[in-house]
Amino acid sequence: MPEKYDLIIVGGGISGASLLYAVSNFTDIENVALFEKEDEIAAVNSHHTNNSQTLHFGDIETNYTLEKAEEVKEGAELLAGYLENHDPDREMHSKRSKMVLAVGDEEVRELETRYEDEGFGDLFPKLRAIGRDEIEELEPKVVEGRDPDERLLALQTSDGYVVDYGETSESFVREAQARDGADVYTGTKVTKLVDRGTGFSVETAEGQFRSDAVVVAAGSHSLQIAKEMGYGENMSLLPVAGSFFLANDMLNGKVYTLQMKKLPFAAVHGDADVHDDSITRFGPTAKVVPALERGRLSTVGDFFDVFELNADSILSYANILSDRILLPYVLRNLVYDVPEVGKQAFLPNVQKVVPTAEIDDIERAKGYGGVRPQIVDTDAKALDMGEATIAGDNIIFNITPSPGASTCLKNAMNDAQRVVEFLGDDYEFDEEGFRSETIGHFPRLDA
Ligand SMILES: Cc1cc2nc3c(=O)[nH]c(=O)nc-3n(C[C@H](O)[C@H](O)[C@H](O)COP(=O)(O)OP(=O)(O)OC[C@H]3O[C@@H](n4cnc5c(N)ncnc54)[C@H](O)[C@@H]3O)c2cc1C
């Protein structure tokens, strides 16, 4: 007989791992299994070399509306609280200054309006508007070499959590396995999911398993699996790879630039690495690629499964990529990965943050970077911002471009609630207990 679980989670990145933690520690679900195709937990986008390590609160991300920032903020506070509670020695995170920098009259006006009139100053009480002198105190290299008459303004906060999402995923798994009933299968790919009506059969390289409910948290592959099961018809993906450039000791914390309007990708920023503050990372770049995972040729075919080569997908791509802001941006980003030429082309992005940076100061970080599965709405023929969830009968699919790592515990909380509803009246999610272990430890300004 195949082994039977109440819940199976497909994918052991930060999304799957945080859900495993939520259901194992805060519900009465007794048997849950997580399957991860790689030998390690969080080997793909959640690995610390593959993303920007930012805990996005929505305070310095100038592409977020106030509504989006409110939504993301709670997710970030849940994770920040978890880190404060479980990582006192800062092995999986560090906490530094974080700011978004406006340069010149136009950008300064934009940032002032955002802070004073649009409600961001009220929503984020720790966010301060600071001028040239204070910017210089916190980040001397941001000011060095600039025209003294050029106006500078930054929105700065002490909530600059820099997170190793891979280590954090492992911590979630450890916490879950400290309870009975959480099985974790690494190096075990789920090859097929079949809805039997009375539960799911889950085929893997280790044999077949059964489960009453399933959550697919397989990054870009979630949509591929969803489509195989007849879900996600009006969706496709624009996979956007991100690379990083490294420099020595340029910044003390995180410095974002203002977001280019209409772009769903985070603005290029500079920040000190989570584990080594003498390394400054600049990026990410945004290169459109026909693959679901970075450097994995085998995922090119997976991309075409998601793309489906139908008229709606092709028209959506044509519409998105012909945009007069997106197209030049996409073309420029293609160059950044070309050896030598790429470095030269990327340098102005670094100089926006550190004006005195020179070509020899930066190196492309080999082997760094992941792929963001930007969601394409094939009905609207447009890009969707942020993550997507497809909820089916006793099954959920999560597709998680940025800020998917920041909001992992909020997504886990919502999914844990849905999963107990799937399983029936005998099951409950202890949201109060979950909040007390996580957001309950987030340091408020008055504390
Ligand atoms: C360049 C870049 C910068 C980013 N910066 C940030 C940032 O600063 N802050 C932020 O919050 N987010 C950021 N993100 C987004 C963030 O990395 C993702 O949202 C997050 O890692 C998604 O986690 P996940 O667990 O959903 O997916 P993943 O980490 O991709 O994990 C999915 C897992 O599923 C596994 N899997 C897939 N198919 C199967 C299968 N069939 N069977 C078993 N296992 C399977 C994979 O091996 C993988 O381990 C960034 C992303 C990129 C690429």
The ligand as an ORCA input file, in Angstrom:
! r2SCAN-3c Opt
* xyz 0 1
  C      17.117     37.675     -8.615
  C      16.042     37.508     -7.586
  C      15.967     38.390     -6.511
  C      14.977     38.223     -5.558
  N      14.990     39.002     -4.447
  C      14.064     38.841     -3.473
  C      14.114     39.580     -2.274
  O      15.032     40.351     -2.046
  N      13.122     39.411     -1.366
  C      12.085     38.541     -1.574
  O      11.202     38.432     -0.724
  N      12.037     37.774     -2.692
  C      13.009     37.895     -3.622
  N      12.990     37.115     -4.747
  C      11.921     36.133     -4.876
  C      12.185     34.938     -3.965
  O      13.464     34.421     -4.213
  C      11.114     33.897     -4.219
  O       9.834     34.508     -4.087
  C      11.174     32.753     -3.229
  O      12.473     32.229     -3.116
  C      10.208     31.700     -3.698
  O      10.272     30.612     -2.819
  P       9.547     29.274     -3.248
  O       9.746     28.330     -2.141
  O       8.159     29.582     -3.638
  O      10.295     28.852     -4.595
  P      11.746     28.177     -4.743
  O      12.703     28.703     -3.765
  O      12.078     28.279     -6.179
  O      11.458     26.686     -4.339
  C      10.648     25.844     -5.118
  C      11.176     24.456     -4.860
  O      10.344     23.513     -5.512
  C      11.169     22.475     -5.958
  N      10.453     21.724     -6.999
  C      10.077     22.165     -8.216
  N       9.435     21.197     -8.892
  C       9.389     20.119     -8.058
  C       8.855     18.809     -8.177
  N       8.218     18.417     -9.283
  N       9.009     17.947     -7.136
  C       9.650     18.336     -5.982
  N      10.181     19.564     -5.835
  C      10.035     20.459     -6.849
  C      12.408     23.180     -6.463
  O      13.524     22.334     -6.551
  C      12.569     24.274     -5.424
  O      13.440     23.913     -4.374
  C      13.996     37.213     -5.701
  C      14.088     36.318     -6.770
  C      15.106     36.441     -7.692
  C      15.224     35.445     -8.781
*
